[in-house]
Amino acid sequence: MQVDTTGWSGEGDFTARLIEAIRGLSDVERLKVEDAPATRADSGFSFISNELFVAFRTTKRTIRARKLRVIPVSFEVDEKRMSLAGLEAALTAIEGVGEPDYSDEGMLQYLRTERIIPPYQTRGVKLVELVRIYEAG
């Protein structure tokens, strides 16, 4: 499996957990991780937004048909071995990932929040991580 993380800063523990979970799936051929432009930080919170683009493996299948109802023809078609709905089911079954907070036919979205209190400071920071998974075009 090819993993491209050149557009990712490396921030986000849940994003790293998703990458490792997707890396273990045999039906995923490529994974590209990018930082989304919505990422920002302030004194009381840190908002991390990442996007994952997945490409699924394909298998060739031969279809036989008749042209003009007389001439037999056959051609090959590439069929995806997994869909975004199948990826959702696979990720839901993995402990530590779970069900997405939002999903439709084009995207899976996870939203995780965490409160971080650094040592020797009285005030903590709220970390909000948004991860969206799309199927690569």
ABEGO torsion letter per residue (X at the ends): XBBBAAABAGBEAAAAAAAAAAAABAABABBBBBBBAABBBBAABBBBBBBBBBBBBBBBBBBBBBBGGABBBBBBBBBBABBAAAAAAAAAABBGAEBBABBBAABBBBBBBBBBBBBGBABBBBBBBBBBBBBBX
